[in-house]
Amino acid sequence: QVQLVESGGGLVQAGGSLRLSCAASASIFSINPMGWYRQAPGNQRELVAQITNGGSTKYAGSVKGRFTISRDNAKNTVYLQMNSLKSEDTAVYYCKGYDTWGRIDYWGQGTQVTVSS
């Protein structure tokens, strides 16, 4: 069982920045990419960004150019640098990972990001 713990959320003014971290209790090496998702009240959870073991990334259109996902495999940690934050970025942000063979997925408990306009 892999545990994922997110941190770094908080309250920030529009235009500001935050850096989220997702620390895993075990190796995050997997055939599936690790990802950051978010869920705003009344909305479905959506993919924000994902990153493969090799460092290939994918972003939602709404955050492209503003957010950057990265990973440190030695520390079993994935990061999400969020710049130029907007009020519509307000949500609970979740980290998602998989076991080595991508058969089991794991979710963190989430971290709240609130952007005031």
N, C-alpha and C positions, 0 to 999 in steps of 0.2 A: 504494500500500500504506500503510494507516494503522497505526501502532503505538500500542498502549495500554499504559501503565505504571501499575500500581497501587502504592500505598504507604500506610503508616499502620497496618498490622497489628501485632500483638504479643500479649503476655501481659497479661491484666488480670483482676482479681478480679471475681467475680460482683457485679452492681450497679454496676460501673464503666462507663466510656464510652471509645469510640474513634472517631476520624474517619478514614475511608478516602478516598483521593483516586485518581482515575483521570485521568491526563494523556494526551491524544491528540497525536500528531505532526502532525495536520492537522485541518481543520474537522470538528466532530462534528455539523454540521447534517445532518439526514437526515429522510426521511419516516417512518422507524421510530424508536421511542424508544430511548434508551440505558438499559442496565440493569445492575444488580448481581445476580450469582448466587453461590451458595455450594455447596460439596460437602464433606460430611463423610465420613470413612472408611466404606466399605461402602454409602454412599448415592448416589443419583443426584444430578446437579447440579440445583438448583432455583432458580427465580426468587425473589429477595428483594424487589427494588423496581425500578421503571422510571420514566422521565420523558421526556416529549415535548419537542419544541422550544419549545412554548408553555408548558411548565411543569406540564402535567397529570401527576399521579403515580398510581402503583398499587403496592400493597404486598401481600406475603404475609400471611395472617392471623396467623401466628406472630410477626410483627415490627411489626404495625400499632400505632401509639401509642408505640413505642419507637425506631424508626428513622426517619430523615428523609433523603430523597434530594434533591439539588439540583444545579444545573449553572451554570457560568459559560461562556457561549459565547465570550466574548472571550478567555478563557484556554484554551479547548478542554478544559475539565476538568469532571468530574462527581464529586460528593462523596456519601458515605454517613455520616451522623452516627448512631452507634449508642449508645443510652443504655440503662440498666437491663439490662445484658448478663447473660445466663444461660449456664449450662454448655452447654446445647443449641445455643447460637449458635456453638460451636466448629466451625470449618470453614476451608477455603481459600476466599477470596472472590475472585471474578473479575468483571471489567468487560467488557461487551459493547457494541459499537457497530456501525454500518453505514456504508456509503458513502451518498452523497446520495440515491440512488434506492432504497436498501434492497435492493440485489441481492446485495451481498457483506457478510458479517458478519466482524467482527474481535473477537478475544479477547485480553485481557491474560494475563500469565504467572501471575497469582494472588498473593494475599498471605494469609499465615496469621494467623488470629485464634484465640487460645486463651483460654478463659474458665475460670478455676479456681474451684471451689466452696468 
